[in-house]
């Protein structure tokens, strides 16, 4: 009699595993969160460190960081929206082109469908039935080509707005982290705290990304932290190099 580790799951257990224990990740929101938070944190950290290297006043650093962080979050939200809209425009443009191709070059388009399913392992009579079924309906035909050949998906206005919101909020949250220390601490302590908090948050962000994908949390977190710290050091070096003589 099979034990619990080898027995086949019941339909209800399979549904619970599929939907709750091991659900699919919607990569769009994940990439929006990572993009926004990383960009907001790294850019603002570079600004505050650069200003700190050129200034002796923590209040100046705090003001510069807040201004940069707010501007960054609005900018990233706008980028998130416009890039999402651009993906939607590309999808609609290519879909219209596919409809034209289906009308004017149906033999070529049919062969493209056949080639797609040959690569999937279909052959013989089954392959011909699949091709005939798909090509019998132009909407289905075009939908298959959009998904399989172009790998494009539709993007509506609501999706674009949500993408902008997620990127903007994530960028704002990331931007605030390296700025707060300069409101509470002196200049030197603020620099150290900003670096530590920035590294910790970047590591946590990379580890989180790995935990919902297939990467290793330690490696992903370390990579993101190192990249972010290297960018921040560049900001500090520029501020130090351009600092007025005291």
C-alpha positions as CSV (number, residue, x, y, z in Angstrom):
1,X,0.0,0.0,0.0
2,X,1.6,3.3,-1.0
3,X,2.5,5.8,1.8
4,X,1.5,9.4,1.9
5,X,4.6,10.5,0.0
6,X,3.9,8.4,-3.1
7,X,0.2,8.1,-3.3
8,X,-1.7,10.0,-5.9
9,X,-3.4,13.1,-4.7
10,X,-7.2,13.3,-4.9
11,X,-8.8,15.9,-7.2
12,X,-9.5,18.2,-4.2
13,X,-5.9,17.8,-2.9
14,X,-4.5,18.6,-6.3
15,X,-6.7,21.7,-6.6
16,X,-5.5,22.9,-3.2
17,X,-1.9,22.2,-4.1
18,X,-2.3,24.0,-7.5
19,X,-4.1,27.0,-6.2
20,X,-2.8,27.5,-2.7
21,X,0.4,25.6,-1.8
22,X,2.2,26.1,-5.1
23,X,0.4,28.8,-7.2
24,X,1.8,30.4,-10.3
25,X,3.5,33.8,-9.9
26,X,2.3,36.7,-12.0
27,X,5.6,37.8,-13.2
28,X,4.4,41.3,-14.2
29,X,3.8,42.5,-10.7
30,X,7.0,40.9,-9.5
31,X,9.1,42.7,-12.1
32,X,7.3,46.0,-11.3
33,X,8.0,45.7,-7.6
34,X,11.6,44.8,-8.1
35,X,12.1,47.5,-10.8
36,X,10.5,50.2,-8.7
37,X,12.0,49.4,-5.3
38,X,15.5,48.8,-6.7
39,X,15.6,51.9,-8.9
40,X,14.1,54.1,-6.2
41,X,16.5,52.9,-3.5
42,X,19.7,52.9,-5.6
43,X,19.2,56.2,-7.3
44,X,18.2,58.0,-4.1
45,X,21.0,56.4,-2.1
46,X,23.5,57.6,-4.7
47,X,22.1,61.1,-4.5
48,X,22.2,61.3,-0.7
49,X,25.7,59.9,-0.5
50,X,26.9,62.3,-3.2
51,X,25.3,65.2,-1.4
52,X,26.7,64.0,1.9
53,X,30.2,63.9,0.4
54,X,29.9,67.4,-0.8
55,X,28.0,68.9,2.2
56,X,28.5,69.0,6.0
57,X,24.8,69.5,6.8
58,X,22.5,66.4,7.3
59,X,19.4,68.6,6.7
60,X,20.6,69.5,3.2
61,X,21.2,65.8,2.5
62,X,17.7,65.0,3.8
63,X,16.1,67.7,1.7
64,X,18.0,66.6,-1.4
65,X,17.1,63.0,-0.8
66,X,13.4,63.7,-0.3
67,X,13.3,65.8,-3.5
68,X,15.1,63.1,-5.5
69,X,13.0,60.3,-4.0
70,X,9.6,62.0,-4.8
71,X,10.8,62.9,-8.3
72,X,12.1,59.4,-8.9
73,X,8.8,57.7,-7.7
74,X,6.7,59.9,-10.0
75,X,9.1,59.4,-12.9
76,X,9.1,55.6,-12.4
77,X,5.3,55.5,-12.3
78,X,5.2,57.4,-15.6
79,X,7.7,55.0,-17.1
80,X,5.7,52.1,-15.8
81,X,2.6,53.5,-17.4
82,X,4.1,54.4,-20.8
83,X,6.0,51.2,-21.1
84,X,2.9,49.2,-20.4
85,X,0.9,51.3,-22.9
86,X,3.6,50.7,-25.5
87,X,3.3,46.9,-25.0
88,X,-0.4,47.2,-25.5
89,X,0.1,49.3,-28.7
90,X,2.6,46.8,-30.0
91,X,0.2,43.9,-29.4
92,X,-2.6,45.7,-31.2
93,X,-0.4,46.7,-34.1
94,X,0.9,43.1,-34.6
95,X,-2.5,41.6,-34.2
96,X,-3.8,43.9,-37.0
97,X,-0.9,42.8,-39.1
98,X,-1.6,39.2,-38.5
99,X,-5.2,39.6,-39.6
100,X,-3.9,41.2,-42.8
101,X,-1.5,38.3,-43.4
102,X,-4.2,35.8,-42.8
103,X,-6.2,37.5,-45.5
104,X,-3.5,38.1,-48.1
105,X,-1.0,35.2,-47.4
106,X,-3.1,32.4,-45.9
107,X,-0.8,29.6,-47.3
108,X,2.3,31.0,-45.6
109,X,0.4,31.6,-42.3
110,X,-1.0,28.1,-42.4
111,X,2.5,26.7,-42.8
112,X,3.6,28.8,-39.8
113,X,0.9,27.2,-37.7
114,X,1.9,23.8,-38.9
115,X,5.6,24.5,-38.1
116,X,4.6,25.6,-34.6
117,X,2.8,22.3,-33.8
118,X,5.5,20.2,-35.5
119,X,7.9,21.7,-33.0
120,X,5.5,20.6,-30.2
121,X,5.7,17.0,-31.4
122,X,2.5,16.7,-33.5
123,X,2.6,14.9,-36.8
124,X,0.5,12.9,-39.3
125,X,-3.3,13.1,-39.2
126,X,-3.5,14.7,-35.8
127,X,-1.2,17.5,-36.9
128,X,-3.4,18.2,-39.9
129,X,-6.6,18.2,-37.8
130,X,-5.0,20.7,-35.4
131,X,-3.9,23.0,-38.2
132,X,-7.3,22.7,-39.9
133,X,-9.2,23.4,-36.7
134,X,-7.1,26.5,-35.9
135,X,-7.2,27.9,-39.4
136,X,-11.0,27.4,-39.7
137,X,-11.5,30.4,-37.4
138,X,-9.6,33.6,-38.1
139,X,-9.8,34.9,-34.6
140,X,-8.4,31.6,-33.2
141,X,-5.8,31.6,-36.0
142,X,-4.6,35.1,-35.1
143,X,-4.7,34.4,-31.4
144,X,-2.5,31.4,-31.8
145,X,0.0,33.3,-33.9
146,X,0.1,36.2,-31.4
147,X,0.8,33.8,-28.5
148,X,3.0,31.3,-30.2
149,X,4.9,33.2,-32.9
150,X,5.1,36.7,-31.4
151,X,4.8,35.8,-27.7
152,X,2.7,38.9,-27.1
153,X,-0.2,39.3,-24.8
154,X,-2.9,42.0,-24.7
155,X,-2.4,44.9,-22.3
156,X,-5.5,47.0,-21.4
157,X,-5.6,50.5,-19.8
158,X,-6.4,49.1,-16.3
159,X,-3.3,46.9,-16.5
160,X,-1.2,49.9,-17.4
161,X,-2.6,52.0,-14.6
162,X,-1.9,49.1,-12.1
163,X,1.6,48.7,-13.4
164,X,2.3,52.4,-12.9
165,X,0.9,52.3,-9.4
166,X,2.9,49.3,-8.3
167,X,6.2,50.8,-9.8
168,X,5.5,54.2,-8.3
169,X,4.7,53.0,-4.8
170,X,7.6,50.6,-4.8
171,X,10.0,53.3,-6.0
172,X,8.7,55.7,-3.3
173,X,9.1,53.0,-0.6
174,X,12.7,52.3,-1.8
175,X,13.5,56.0,-2.0
176,X,12.5,56.7,1.6
177,X,14.8,54.1,3.2
178,X,18.2,55.8,2.6
179,X,16.7,59.3,3.4
180,X,15.2,58.7,6.8
181,X,18.6,58.3,8.7
182,X,19.5,61.9,7.8
183,X,16.4,63.1,9.5
184,X,17.3,61.3,12.7
185,X,21.1,61.1,12.8
186,X,24.1,63.3,12.1
187,X,25.9,63.3,8.8
188,X,28.4,60.5,9.4
189,X,26.0,58.3,11.3
190,X,23.4,58.9,8.6
191,X,25.8,57.8,5.8
192,X,26.5,54.6,7.6
193,X,22.9,53.9,8.4
194,X,21.8,54.6,4.8
195,X,24.4,52.2,3.5
196,X,23.4,49.5,5.9
197,X,19.7,49.9,5.4
198,X,20.2,50.1,1.6
199,X,22.2,46.9,1.6
200,X,19.8,45.1,3.8
201,X,16.8,46.1,1.8
202,X,18.4,45.2,-1.5
203,X,19.4,41.8,-0.2
204,X,15.9,41.2,1.1
205,X,14.5,42.3,-2.3
206,X,16.7,39.9,-4.2
207,X,16.0,37.1,-1.7
208,X,12.2,37.7,-2.1
209,X,12.5,37.6,-5.9
210,X,14.3,34.3,-5.7
211,X,11.8,32.9,-3.2
212,X,8.9,33.3,-5.7
213,X,11.0,32.2,-8.7
214,X,13.6,29.6,-9.1
215,X,16.8,31.4,-8.0
216,X,18.8,30.9,-4.8
217,X,17.9,33.5,-2.2
218,X,21.4,34.0,-0.9
219,X,22.9,34.4,-4.4
220,X,20.1,36.6,-5.7
221,X,20.1,38.8,-2.6
222,X,23.9,39.2,-2.6
223,X,23.9,40.1,-6.3
224,X,21.3,42.8,-5.9
225,X,23.0,44.2,-2.9
226,X,26.4,44.3,-4.6
227,X,25.0,46.0,-7.7
228,X,23.2,48.6,-5.6
229,X,26.1,49.4,-3.4
230,X,28.4,49.7,-6.4
231,X,26.0,52.3,-7.9
232,X,25.8,54.1,-4.6
233,X,29.6,54.3,-4.3
234,X,29.7,56.0,-7.7
235,X,27.4,58.7,-6.4
236,X,29.5,59.2,-3.3
237,X,32.7,59.4,-5.4
238,X,31.2,62.0,-7.7
239,X,30.1,64.1,-4.7
240,X,33.5,63.8,-3.1
241,X,35.3,64.7,-6.3
242,X,33.1,67.8,-6.9
243,X,32.9,68.9,-3.3
244,X,34.0,72.5,-2.7
245,X,37.2,72.9,-0.6
246,X,36.4,73.4,3.1
